[in-house]
């Protein structure tokens, strides 16, 4: 039998709580993290709501040494570094416990390119504007170069590199083993944790900091998802805007944050007397290979990701007590996901499946990691996190979504699903240790 | 904002901001590396010094500065504020 992999620490930075204790209380209470956007002036935007991390209670500098490293970090990198520091603290992994070259990082992060507003919108656009000829739309590249260089601090370029969040995490945690960044959109966090599991199983690492991070609540991010028609426009009622599986759903609420889990080889965890929170038992992933944003209506590839995950864990559908849904609250996702789990659990009773995005919002590349954290905390504290804002059932999404209130229940084993643009499907399974 | 007169205080403030340390920790004999500076911080430093001296420093000159006065590849040598100040003064006095 393959050696087990334990989850020995969890750190979260989310719109409903920073640190696992506050996060757990919010999940239990069914609290929404959505509100009117404060990060920028959103007047005139079709969507003016988001689930933001509360900056009055998040001080990146308190997790980083030396403090000046903060200025080199994008917002998403700072979230990841803070979550990793919290996870490490809970795992009680001390320097010297494990060879640094046996400690890896597997991180789901946002899309490539400079998304920091100061870089893209501020300096780049200003440089383009002043370099454009008066009588022509042609861009004068040498003039653009002069303007860009005059306005742009060279260090800002580094904040846009997709792998830098994982690099900062490694610097802070002295993790010198395999360091991988997964950029598979909304399934990135789930795949990063799955690939972290694989890194341990194939012998490349003994400990992996695995999870996801994202911070796209900026004008370009909000406009982009809005123009794709994926965001809720329930601007006058932010707390009730994210309503997965409800007939009145009109899209997701964009969120930001990070979750990092410390994954650890069983023998290593035991040798240092670590407490296992849960077993990371299985992982499955597939791709629709169908259309860019449409999902296969029969959900065939999503079903396969779920069944591969169960098989990987040596489990069957009957073993599953709870599913944390991808559950974005878009029309298409919730219908297709219902089809996927119904098909995968064909013949077995479908366990309760809730969407914590109803509270947390959609954290994009961090979503799967934060949702696995929610699943672990439900297992540890014997409750199923609810799907809040559930009022009117949708006949196309008939399932027990743990409506509105957390439910006391013991979870022996659970799944967490993630699906992403591009047809990404991923599923993780945890088991009580 | 272009600074006039003695550059010591403006440059000291920049170093404190770049390295996120209290200004009082930045003295002429202070090792910037000792305060946590790495290669990329010196690029940040130069960008901000350019703003203070009111002119862009051609890449060739700050490359020389970094590679000779601040050994870019190996920042193990202690770098003091005095060297940075000297660099800033030189740049300002160029015509």
Interface residues (C-beta under 8 A of the other chain):
Chain A: X61 X66 X67 X68 X70 X71 X72 X149 X150 X153 X154 X155 X158
Chain B: X18 X19 X20 X21 X35 X36 X40 X41 X43 X44 X47 X48 X56
